[in-house]
Amino acid sequence: MRGHVAHALVGTMVAALGLAAGCSGAAPTAGPATGNGQALEVSSNPCARRTSGGPTRVSLARQGSSVALASEGKATYAYIADEDSNAIHTFDVGEARPIAKTNLSGAPAQVLVLEDGRVAVTLRDKGEVQILEPAGADKPLVGLCKRAVPDEPFGLAATPDDSKVLVTSAWAHKLSVLDEGTFEPLATHELEREPRAVLVDDSGKRAFISHAVGSNVSIVDLDSTDKARAVDVSVNSSTPSSTIIRRSGGQGFALVKSEEAAIRPEAPAPGVTEGGKIAGAAPLPPAPRKPVTQAPQGRIFVPMVTVDPGDPNQRSQVYYGGSRDGLPKEVPIVSVIDADAERPMTRAAMYTGLPYSNECLLPRAAAYRASTGTLLVSCAGIDAMLELDTRGADPIRLEKRRIDVPSGPTGIAVDDGRGLAVVWSQFEGQITLVDLDNQNPGVIVPVSVDRTPAAQMLARGRQMFHLSEDLRVSNDGVSCASCHPDGRDDAFTWSTPEGPRQTIMLAGRASNTAPYGWQGKHGDLHAYLGNTFSRLGGTGMSGADLEALITYLEKLQGPSFMNASNDDARRGQALFNDAEIGCATCHIEGAGVDKTTHDVGSKSTADMDVKFDTPSLKFVKGTAPYFHDGRYKTIEDMLKATDSEMGHTSHLNAQQRNQLAAYLETL
């Protein structure tokens, strides 16, 4: 499996550092605050710093990731958000070893080092942002306060004047603007589905947000209450064919902006030993370099994939789209946006005539290196970090370098002045230290690998779910996660030889909802996955890998959200259970299914069948569009339009439909 690289080097480093594979167990755990400097005057603000001193941020980007850098003197530290351990690990970059562990009450998505050295972290499953402060580099961070934010907080960013912190909420599809000092809410903005990364432009007045589904980048005016607007980053195909096909997109987990090179004044590299090496690894440059080249300023880079799901009104020759334009159904791009003009500069998916292999179809993190004008992108699936030249219309086709990393790279942080990139690989709990100015492989160091057999099974299943270029799964490089980012859905309705098929959410739904497939032909996950791999052109998976994948699907958690039941929702529940309306007849208690198929009145001439399996309604509020053919864009459209096809709702008035929708959104 890709990602298991440089083992000899890892072994040498582990021996040199005296670390075991479960090294995190030796790290200190969270305890009482000890203070790492002078005590500050007591403040009525619970989020304010209580002591002075300690590490301060390195990055000038003011943008969160699952790994963030801080420095103190000549030492550089990485704060690592480890969602598997519900912890932040403090990693000494120069010593190449973890030195502290801060236990958290939830799963961290991103960390952000603030101007005064405090650390903000989004707790994805708790609906909270927690603020901590350093208590000494080798000690756990000390909790200061928590603030509730809308469901499933993910991305973090600070404004250039360090007055505000922005938080995206993936499931609630909102952007929260918080005061950086008190973390009290200042504003909340509605967004499109599944927002992820966020950044603020140099003026401090606009926020740009990427999305895991769809082909838009949202823009929010921070000084206005206006609705968020969108930059459409869908592209045309660029092929020898004269037919122009508009391709949509997805997998927008990251975005970064071009920055002016800002060389730090310190000359020595962080924690460098007398031999100029990191704990016996390859040498690091002893001093900062002058800027070499930079991309023009005012550009935003969005690693993503461009997708052709096919025409849902026509049966395709193969399952799930088709190469109508000579390109694979999913092709990676880096969309370049002119931030000032708010328009995309990447207009087409490039046809190269070369085989598409080992492509970055699951981009998960990005960082910009100003001194060289290059973009660093971490790619799950192929387990690599790419370094791309940003001076072209699509940097993905201007690859300069590729570094293999352990499985599941979810974060990148760059110390530009010292020529260093730190990559966090969540799936294997390892850090890769990359010397950006020398062509040597990255140095891999274990941080948190201490799993029970059951946890190891889940970890293996997660790797199988994300693994690209696995011919057992597909013949065109896509993985399970290609159509199911975070185990959810891609919001596409795909053309197939049997008619249109909308991608259905898996997370929190896969267990106890048999039979599987829109036509309900498969009684268990073994049969269903075997059929899925066949439809994707794969050879099929068996043995321990298949069992691990099934275990992962059955245990895969859906989003955590507050069940905001209210009077409307309670009245809607009564309507749902009303025998005359008939919702509960098929959707048992909402999340359950009746295990049979129904004629729901197919609207597509491409459909070969008229009967379709009853899906679970769990998490239905975040899985638009609806029905097998994606005919309804909202729950309200679905309730308004359907009668004698799925329940009987035409006699309900607008208020009753709103009440029924309110109940469905609590499932």
LOKE-460822 format. One line per 8 residues: number of its first residue (from 1); their letters; for each residue y, x, z of C-alpha. Coordinates in nm, 2 decimals. Layout:
NUM> A> Y X Z; ... .
END
This chain:
1> MRGHVAHA> 0.00 0.00 0.00; 0.35 0.12 -0.09; 0.56 0.22 0.21; 0.30 0.44 0.37; 0.46 0.76 0.26; 0.53 1.11 0.39; 0.26 1.08 0.65; 0.22 1.45 0.69 .
9> LVGTMVAA> 0.59 1.48 0.75; 0.58 1.19 1.00; 0.29 1.35 1.18; 0.48 1.68 1.21; 0.78 1.50 1.34; 0.59 1.29 1.59; 0.41 1.60 1.72; 0.74 1.79 1.75 .
17> LGLAAGCS> 0.91 1.51 1.93; 0.61 1.43 2.16; 0.61 1.07 2.06; 0.32 0.83 2.03; 0.29 0.55 1.78; 0.40 0.30 2.05; 0.69 0.52 2.15; 0.91 0.22 2.23 .
25> GAAPTAGP> 0.71 0.17 2.55; 0.85 0.49 2.70; 1.21 0.38 2.63; 1.41 0.24 2.92; 1.43 -0.14 2.94; 1.73 -0.35 3.01; 1.85 -0.32 3.37; 2.17 -0.35 3.57 .
33> ATGNGQAL> 2.49 -0.20 3.43; 2.55 0.16 3.54; 2.87 0.23 3.35; 2.93 0.52 3.12; 3.30 0.58 3.19; 3.58 0.46 3.40; 3.57 0.10 3.52; 3.83 -0.12 3.36 .
41> EVSSNPCA> 4.05 -0.37 3.52; 3.86 -0.69 3.59; 3.94 -0.94 3.32; 3.90 -1.32 3.31; 3.75 -1.28 2.97; 3.37 -1.25 3.02; 3.33 -1.09 2.67; 3.57 -0.80 2.75 .
49> RRTSGGPT> 3.46 -0.45 2.82; 3.40 -0.36 3.18; 3.38 0.02 3.14; 3.54 0.26 2.90; 3.39 0.53 2.68; 3.06 0.55 2.51; 2.96 0.55 2.14; 3.20 0.39 1.89 .
57> RVSLARQG> 3.14 0.27 1.54; 3.09 0.50 1.25; 3.10 0.26 0.95; 3.44 0.16 0.82; 3.29 -0.14 0.64; 3.30 -0.37 0.95; 2.99 -0.55 0.82; 2.67 -0.63 1.00 .
65> SSVALASE> 2.32 -0.53 0.92; 1.99 -0.49 1.11; 2.09 -0.13 1.17; 2.44 -0.01 1.27; 2.57 0.33 1.35; 2.79 0.46 1.64; 2.89 0.80 1.74; 3.00 0.99 2.05 .
73> GKATYAYI> 3.12 1.34 2.00; 2.89 1.52 1.76; 2.60 1.27 1.82; 2.52 0.97 1.60; 2.32 0.67 1.72; 2.17 0.38 1.54; 2.14 0.03 1.70; 1.84 -0.14 1.55 .
81> ADEDSNAI> 1.79 -0.52 1.56; 1.42 -0.56 1.60; 1.33 -0.93 1.56; 0.96 -0.87 1.63; 1.03 -0.72 1.98; 1.34 -0.94 2.06; 1.52 -0.61 2.13; 1.79 -0.37 2.02 .
89> HTFDVGEA> 1.66 -0.01 2.00; 1.91 0.28 2.04; 1.80 0.56 1.82; 1.94 0.92 1.84; 1.98 1.02 1.48; 2.02 1.39 1.53; 1.72 1.41 1.77; 1.53 1.17 1.54 .
97> RPIAKTNL> 1.39 0.96 1.83; 1.44 0.63 2.01; 1.61 0.67 2.34; 1.67 0.32 2.48; 1.56 -0.04 2.44; 1.77 -0.34 2.52; 1.57 -0.66 2.57; 1.72 -0.98 2.43 .
105> SGAPAQVL> 1.65 -1.35 2.49; 1.60 -1.41 2.12; 1.52 -1.26 1.78; 1.82 -1.05 1.65; 1.91 -1.07 1.29; 2.21 -0.84 1.26; 2.42 -0.61 1.48; 2.78 -0.51 1.44 .
113> VLEDGRVA> 2.96 -0.24 1.63; 3.31 -0.35 1.72; 3.63 -0.15 1.74; 3.61 -0.08 2.11; 3.24 0.01 2.11; 3.10 -0.33 2.21; 2.80 -0.45 2.01; 2.77 -0.81 1.87 .
121> VTLRDKGE> 2.42 -0.94 1.77; 2.32 -1.27 1.62; 2.02 -1.43 1.79; 1.87 -1.62 1.50; 1.64 -1.84 1.70; 1.88 -1.92 1.98; 2.19 -2.03 1.80; 2.39 -1.76 1.98 .
129> VQILEPAG> 2.59 -1.45 1.94; 2.56 -1.21 2.22; 2.81 -0.94 2.31; 2.70 -0.62 2.48; 2.85 -0.28 2.58; 2.71 0.07 2.60; 2.63 0.20 2.95; 2.55 0.55 2.84 .
137> ADKPLVGL> 2.38 0.65 2.51; 2.04 0.68 2.66; 2.06 0.36 2.86; 2.01 -0.01 2.75; 2.31 -0.19 2.64; 2.46 -0.42 2.91; 2.51 -0.79 2.83; 2.86 -0.93 2.86 .
145> CKRAVPDE> 2.86 -1.28 2.73; 2.70 -1.52 2.48; 2.86 -1.77 2.25; 2.69 -2.07 2.09; 2.73 -2.10 1.72; 2.58 -2.33 1.46; 2.20 -2.32 1.39; 2.04 -1.99 1.29 .
153> PFGLAATP> 2.32 -1.73 1.30; 2.25 -1.44 1.07; 2.53 -1.23 0.91; 2.82 -1.06 1.09; 3.15 -0.91 0.98; 3.49 -0.82 1.13; 3.83 -0.85 0.97; 4.02 -0.53 0.88 .
161> DDSKVLVT> 4.26 -0.58 1.18; 3.97 -0.63 1.41; 4.10 -0.96 1.53; 3.82 -1.18 1.42; 3.44 -1.18 1.38; 3.27 -1.39 1.12; 2.92 -1.53 1.16; 2.71 -1.71 0.90 .
169> SAWAHKLS> 2.46 -1.97 1.01; 2.17 -1.99 0.76; 2.02 -2.33 0.85; 2.34 -2.50 0.94; 2.51 -2.35 0.63; 2.83 -2.27 0.80; 3.07 -1.99 0.86; 3.21 -1.95 1.21 .
177> VLDEGTFE> 3.53 -1.76 1.27; 3.55 -1.62 1.63; 3.82 -1.43 1.82; 3.70 -1.07 1.85; 3.83 -1.03 2.20; 3.70 -1.35 2.36; 3.45 -1.47 2.10; 3.59 -1.82 2.13 .
185> PLATHELE> 3.57 -2.02 1.81; 3.87 -2.04 1.59; 3.74 -2.23 1.29; 3.42 -2.34 1.12; 3.37 -2.37 0.74; 3.10 -2.56 0.56; 2.90 -2.36 0.30; 2.62 -2.41 0.05 .
193> REPRAVLV> 2.25 -2.37 0.14; 2.11 -2.06 0.32; 2.41 -1.83 0.36; 2.32 -1.47 0.46; 2.55 -1.17 0.44; 2.93 -1.19 0.48; 3.22 -0.95 0.43; 3.60 -0.97 0.45 .
201> DDSGKRAF> 3.82 -0.84 0.18; 4.09 -0.57 0.24; 4.36 -0.83 0.29; 4.17 -0.99 0.57; 4.24 -1.33 0.43; 3.91 -1.40 0.23; 3.55 -1.40 0.33; 3.27 -1.36 0.07 .
209> ISHAVGSN> 2.93 -1.49 0.15; 2.59 -1.44 -0.03; 2.31 -1.70 -0.03; 1.93 -1.67 -0.03; 1.91 -1.95 -0.28; 2.12 -2.05 -0.57; 2.35 -1.85 -0.79; 2.68 -1.88 -0.61 .
217> VSIVDLDS> 2.88 -1.65 -0.39; 3.10 -1.85 -0.15; 3.47 -1.76 -0.08; 3.65 -1.89 0.23; 4.02 -1.86 0.28; 4.04 -1.76 0.65; 4.40 -1.89 0.69; 4.32 -2.23 0.54 .
225> TDKARAVD> 4.11 -2.53 0.61; 4.03 -2.58 0.24; 3.67 -2.62 0.13; 3.49 -2.30 0.04; 3.49 -2.23 -0.33; 3.22 -2.06 -0.53; 3.18 -1.78 -0.78; 2.90 -1.86 -1.02 .
233> VSVNSSTP> 2.69 -1.55 -1.07; 2.44 -1.70 -1.31; 2.40 -1.50 -1.63; 2.30 -1.53 -1.99; 2.00 -1.36 -2.13; 2.07 -1.06 -2.34; 1.77 -1.03 -2.58; 1.69 -0.98 -2.95 .
241> SSTIIRRS> 1.66 -1.36 -2.98; 1.96 -1.56 -3.09; 1.89 -1.82 -2.83; 2.12 -1.80 -2.53; 1.96 -1.92 -2.21; 2.16 -1.95 -1.89; 1.96 -1.80 -1.60; 2.02 -1.90 -1.24 .
249> GGQGFALV> 1.95 -1.68 -0.94; 1.85 -1.63 -0.58; 1.75 -1.37 -0.32; 2.11 -1.30 -0.23; 2.05 -1.16 0.12; 2.31 -0.89 0.09; 2.65 -0.81 -0.05; 2.90 -0.52 -0.01 .
257> KSEEAAIR> 3.24 -0.42 -0.14; 3.37 -0.10 -0.29; 3.56 0.12 -0.05; 3.80 0.41 -0.07; 3.64 0.73 0.03; 3.73 0.81 0.39; 3.61 1.15 0.50; 3.56 1.18 0.88 .
265> PEAPAPGV> 3.73 1.48 1.04; 3.42 1.61 1.23; 3.26 1.90 1.05; 2.91 1.93 1.21; 2.63 1.69 1.11; 2.51 1.47 1.39; 2.29 1.64 1.65; 2.20 1.92 1.41 .
273> TEGGKIAG> 1.98 2.19 1.56; 2.05 2.56 1.53; 1.86 2.57 1.21; 2.07 2.30 1.05; 1.78 2.05 1.06; 1.70 1.71 1.21; 1.42 1.79 1.45; 1.23 2.01 1.21 .
281> AAPLPPAP> 1.31 1.79 0.90; 1.49 1.89 0.58; 1.84 2.04 0.63; 2.15 1.82 0.64; 2.48 1.94 0.50; 2.69 2.11 0.77; 3.02 1.96 0.66; 3.17 1.66 0.48 .
289> RKPVTQAP> 3.22 1.67 0.11; 3.52 1.59 -0.10; 3.50 1.26 -0.29; 3.31 1.30 -0.62; 3.35 0.97 -0.79; 3.43 0.61 -0.69; 3.38 0.27 -0.85; 3.71 0.09 -0.91 .
297> QGRIFVPM> 3.84 -0.08 -0.60; 3.83 -0.46 -0.54; 3.47 -0.50 -0.65; 3.19 -0.68 -0.47; 2.82 -0.60 -0.54; 2.55 -0.86 -0.49; 2.19 -0.75 -0.53; 1.98 -1.05 -0.63 .
305> VTVDPGDP> 1.74 -1.18 -0.89; 1.82 -1.38 -1.20; 1.57 -1.66 -1.27; 1.46 -1.87 -1.57; 1.26 -2.17 -1.42; 1.21 -2.32 -1.77; 1.30 -2.66 -1.89; 1.16 -2.92 -1.65 .
313> NQRSQVYY> 1.16 -3.18 -1.93; 0.92 -2.98 -2.13; 0.57 -2.85 -2.05; 0.56 -2.48 -2.05; 0.27 -2.27 -2.19; 0.23 -2.09 -1.86; 0.29 -2.19 -1.50; 0.63 -2.16 -1.34 .
321> GGSRDGLP> 0.88 -2.11 -1.62; 0.81 -1.91 -1.93; 0.96 -1.61 -2.11; 1.18 -1.83 -2.33; 1.42 -1.54 -2.38; 1.18 -1.25 -2.38; 1.26 -1.16 -2.02; 1.03 -1.21 -1.72 .
329> KEVPIVSV> 1.10 -1.53 -1.53; 1.25 -1.32 -1.25; 1.46 -1.01 -1.32; 1.67 -0.81 -1.07; 2.04 -0.76 -1.12; 2.33 -0.65 -0.91; 2.61 -0.89 -0.99; 2.95 -0.73 -0.99 .
337> IDADAERP> 3.24 -0.95 -0.89; 3.61 -0.88 -0.94; 3.73 -0.98 -0.60; 4.10 -1.02 -0.70; 4.02 -1.24 -1.00; 3.72 -1.41 -0.82; 3.51 -1.39 -1.13; 3.18 -1.22 -1.22 .
345> MTRAAMYT> 3.18 -0.91 -1.43; 2.80 -0.91 -1.48; 2.75 -1.16 -1.76; 2.40 -1.10 -1.88; 2.05 -1.00 -1.78; 1.98 -0.69 -1.97; 1.69 -0.67 -2.21; 1.57 -0.31 -2.23 .
353> GLPYSNEC> 1.26 -0.34 -2.44; 1.07 -0.15 -2.17; 0.80 -0.28 -1.93; 0.94 -0.43 -1.62; 0.75 -0.28 -1.33; 0.82 -0.18 -0.97; 1.14 -0.39 -0.99; 1.35 -0.48 -0.69 .
361> LLPRAAAY> 1.27 -0.85 -0.68; 1.33 -0.89 -0.30; 1.66 -0.71 -0.22; 1.72 -0.74 0.15; 2.01 -0.50 0.25; 2.28 -0.30 0.08; 2.54 -0.04 0.17; 2.81 0.13 -0.03 .
369> RASTGTLL> 2.87 0.51 -0.03; 3.24 0.56 -0.12; 3.24 0.94 -0.17; 2.99 0.91 -0.46; 3.06 0.55 -0.57; 2.69 0.46 -0.53; 2.52 0.15 -0.40; 2.22 0.17 -0.17 .
377> VSCAGIDA> 1.98 -0.13 -0.19; 1.67 -0.18 0.02; 1.38 -0.36 -0.16; 1.10 -0.54 0.02; 0.80 -0.58 -0.19; 0.81 -0.24 -0.34; 0.92 -0.08 -0.01; 1.19 0.14 -0.15 .
385> MLELDTRG> 1.56 0.23 -0.12; 1.74 0.25 -0.45; 2.06 0.45 -0.51; 2.25 0.30 -0.80; 2.56 0.40 -1.00; 2.82 0.13 -0.96; 3.03 0.21 -1.27; 2.83 -0.02 -1.50 .
393> ADPIRLEK> 2.82 -0.39 -1.55; 2.48 -0.41 -1.39; 2.41 -0.12 -1.15; 2.04 -0.21 -1.12; 2.00 -0.05 -1.47; 2.17 0.27 -1.35; 1.92 0.39 -1.10; 1.99 0.74 -0.98 .
401> RRIDVPSG> 1.73 0.78 -0.71; 1.45 0.60 -0.54; 1.31 0.68 -0.19; 0.99 0.52 -0.06; 1.02 0.37 0.28; 0.78 0.19 0.51; 0.71 -0.18 0.46; 0.98 -0.44 0.50 .
409> PTGIAVDD> 1.31 -0.26 0.48; 1.57 -0.50 0.61; 1.87 -0.28 0.69; 2.07 0.02 0.57; 2.36 0.20 0.74; 2.55 0.49 0.59; 2.74 0.77 0.75; 2.92 0.88 0.44 .
417> GRGLAVVW> 3.10 1.18 0.59; 2.77 1.33 0.69; 2.57 1.23 0.39; 2.32 1.03 0.58; 2.15 0.69 0.53; 1.94 0.52 0.80; 1.70 0.26 0.68; 1.52 0.02 0.91 .
425> SQFEGQIT> 1.18 -0.11 0.80; 1.11 -0.42 1.01; 0.75 -0.48 0.91; 0.63 -0.14 1.03; 0.89 -0.08 1.30; 1.00 0.25 1.15; 1.33 0.43 1.07; 1.37 0.64 0.75 .
433> LVDLDNQN> 1.65 0.91 0.77; 1.77 1.00 0.42; 1.97 1.30 0.33; 2.18 1.16 0.05; 2.28 1.50 -0.09; 1.94 1.66 -0.13; 1.64 1.54 -0.33; 1.39 1.55 -0.05 .
441> PGVIVPVS> 1.18 1.25 0.07; 1.31 1.05 0.37; 1.20 1.15 0.72; 1.01 0.86 0.87; 1.01 0.81 1.25; 0.83 0.53 1.44; 1.05 0.32 1.67; 0.86 0.01 1.77 .
449> VDRTPAAQ> 0.49 -0.02 1.69; 0.29 -0.17 1.98; 0.11 -0.48 1.85; -0.19 -0.67 1.98; -0.47 -0.74 1.74; -0.33 -1.09 1.68; 0.01 -0.95 1.61; -0.14 -0.69 1.38 .
457> MLARGRQM> -0.30 -0.97 1.18; 0.03 -1.15 1.14; 0.20 -0.83 1.04; -0.05 -0.76 0.77; -0.01 -1.12 0.65; 0.36 -1.07 0.63; 0.31 -0.76 0.42; 0.08 -0.95 0.18 .
465> FHLSEDLR> 0.33 -1.24 0.16; 0.61 -1.00 0.04; 0.41 -0.75 -0.16; 0.53 -0.72 -0.52; 0.34 -0.57 -0.81; 0.01 -0.69 -0.66; -0.21 -0.80 -0.95; -0.42 -1.00 -0.72 .
473> VSNDGVSC> -0.12 -1.24 -0.67; 0.05 -1.24 -1.01; 0.07 -1.06 -1.34; 0.45 -1.03 -1.36; 0.55 -0.87 -1.03; 0.65 -1.17 -0.83; 0.52 -1.22 -0.47; 0.49 -1.52 -0.25 .
481> ASCHPDGR> 0.83 -1.45 -0.11; 0.98 -1.46 -0.46; 0.96 -1.84 -0.46; 0.96 -1.87 -0.08; 1.23 -1.65 0.07; 1.19 -1.64 0.44; 0.89 -1.87 0.38; 1.12 -2.15 0.27 .
489> DDAFTWST> 1.19 -2.27 -0.09; 1.40 -2.13 -0.38; 1.56 -2.47 -0.47; 1.41 -2.45 -0.82; 1.22 -2.71 -1.01; 0.99 -2.51 -1.24; 0.84 -2.61 -1.57; 0.46 -2.60 -1.58 .
497> PEGPRQTI> 0.19 -2.71 -1.82; 0.15 -3.03 -1.61; 0.52 -3.11 -1.58; 0.81 -3.02 -1.35; 0.72 -2.89 -1.00; 0.98 -2.83 -0.73; 0.92 -2.55 -0.49; 0.82 -2.68 -0.15 .
505> MLAGRASN> 0.90 -2.52 0.19; 0.61 -2.34 0.36; 0.75 -2.23 0.69; 0.65 -2.46 0.97; 0.47 -2.69 0.73; 0.16 -2.51 0.61; -0.06 -2.60 0.91; -0.23 -2.94 0.93 .
513> TAPYGWQG> -0.07 -3.08 0.61; -0.37 -3.07 0.38; -0.44 -3.15 0.10; -0.22 -2.89 -0.07; -0.03 -2.89 -0.40; 0.18 -3.17 -0.54; -0.13 -3.34 -0.67; -0.32 -3.30 -0.35 .
521> KHGDLHAY> -0.63 -3.13 -0.51; -0.69 -2.86 -0.26; -0.84 -2.93 0.08; -0.76 -2.60 0.26; -0.54 -2.30 0.22; -0.82 -2.08 0.09; -0.87 -2.31 -0.21; -0.50 -2.37 -0.26 .
529> LGNTFSRL> -0.41 -2.00 -0.26; -0.69 -1.92 -0.49; -0.56 -2.18 -0.74; -0.20 -2.05 -0.69; -0.30 -1.69 -0.77; -0.48 -1.81 -1.08; -0.18 -2.01 -1.20; 0.04 -1.70 -1.15 .
537> GGTGMSGA> -0.20 -1.49 -1.36; -0.33 -1.30 -1.06; -0.69 -1.19 -1.02; -0.72 -1.34 -0.67; -0.73 -1.21 -0.32; -1.02 -1.21 -0.07; -1.14 -1.05 0.25; -0.92 -0.94 0.53 .
545> DLEALITY> -0.60 -0.95 0.33; -0.65 -1.31 0.24; -0.74 -1.40 0.59; -0.42 -1.23 0.72; -0.21 -1.41 0.46; -0.35 -1.75 0.56; -0.29 -1.66 0.93; 0.07 -1.57 0.85 .
553> LEKLQGPS> 0.13 -1.89 0.66; -0.02 -2.10 0.94; 0.19 -1.93 1.21; 0.51 -1.89 1.00; 0.79 -2.05 1.20; 1.05 -2.27 1.05; 1.42 -2.24 1.14; 1.52 -2.31 1.50 .
561> FMNASNDD> 1.79 -2.57 1.53; 1.94 -2.80 1.79; 1.80 -3.15 1.76; 2.13 -3.33 1.76; 1.99 -3.67 1.82; 2.26 -3.94 1.85; 2.30 -4.31 1.83; 2.28 -4.30 1.45 .
569> ARRGQALF> 1.97 -4.09 1.46; 1.80 -4.32 1.71; 1.88 -4.63 1.50; 1.76 -4.43 1.19; 1.43 -4.36 1.37; 1.38 -4.74 1.42; 1.44 -4.79 1.05; 1.20 -4.52 0.96 .
577> NDAEIGCA> 0.93 -4.68 1.17; 1.00 -5.03 1.04; 0.69 -5.16 0.85; 0.90 -5.34 0.59; 1.08 -5.02 0.49; 0.75 -4.83 0.50; 0.86 -4.46 0.56; 0.62 -4.40 0.85 .
585> TCHIEGAG> 0.33 -4.55 0.66; 0.30 -4.23 0.45; 0.50 -3.98 0.65; 0.32 -4.00 0.98; 0.58 -3.95 1.26; 0.80 -3.78 1.00; 0.64 -3.44 1.00; 0.28 -3.57 0.93 .
593> VDKTTHDV> 0.12 -3.68 0.61; -0.12 -3.96 0.51; -0.34 -3.71 0.31; -0.33 -3.91 -0.01; -0.14 -3.94 -0.34; 0.10 -4.21 -0.45; 0.27 -4.33 -0.77; 0.63 -4.24 -0.71 .
601> GSKSTADM> 0.76 -4.34 -1.05; 0.78 -4.01 -1.24; 1.11 -3.97 -1.42; 1.00 -3.68 -1.64; 0.84 -3.72 -1.98; 0.67 -3.39 -1.92; 0.46 -3.52 -1.63; 0.09 -3.55 -1.71 .
609> DVKFDTPS> 0.02 -3.74 -1.39; 0.19 -4.02 -1.20; 0.04 -3.97 -0.85; 0.17 -3.71 -0.61; 0.07 -3.59 -0.26; 0.28 -3.69 0.04; 0.47 -3.39 0.17; 0.57 -3.33 0.53 .
617> LKFVKGTA> 0.93 -3.42 0.60; 0.97 -3.15 0.86; 1.29 -2.96 0.80; 1.37 -3.20 0.51; 1.75 -3.17 0.56; 1.74 -2.81 0.43; 1.50 -2.84 0.13; 1.70 -3.01 -0.14 .
625> PYFHDGRY> 1.64 -3.11 -0.42; 1.38 -3.38 -0.35; 1.06 -3.51 -0.51; 0.82 -3.31 -0.72; 1.06 -3.32 -1.01; 1.37 -3.24 -0.81; 1.54 -3.56 -0.92; 1.75 -3.61 -0.61 .
633> KTIEDMLK> 2.01 -3.36 -0.50; 2.07 -3.51 -0.15; 1.89 -3.72 0.10; 2.15 -3.99 0.05; 2.08 -3.99 -0.33; 1.71 -4.03 -0.25; 1.75 -4.32 -0.01; 2.00 -4.50 -0.24 .
641> ATDSEMGH> 1.79 -4.47 -0.56; 1.43 -4.53 -0.45; 1.26 -4.87 -0.42; 0.90 -4.97 -0.49; 0.84 -4.60 -0.55; 0.87 -4.45 -0.20; 0.93 -4.71 0.07; 1.17 -4.99 0.03 .
649> TSHLNAQQ> 1.53 -4.90 0.10; 1.74 -5.09 -0.16; 1.81 -5.37 0.09; 1.97 -5.13 0.34; 2.35 -5.11 0.36; 2.54 -4.78 0.35; 2.56 -4.76 0.73; 2.18 -4.81 0.76 .
657> RNQLAAYL> 2.11 -4.55 0.50; 2.34 -4.30 0.68; 2.15 -4.38 1.00; 1.81 -4.32 0.83; 1.95 -3.99 0.69; 2.07 -3.89 1.03; 1.72 -3.93 1.17; 1.56 -3.74 0.88 .
665> ETL> 1.79 -3.45 0.95; 1.65 -3.42 1.31; 1.30 -3.36 1.19 .
END
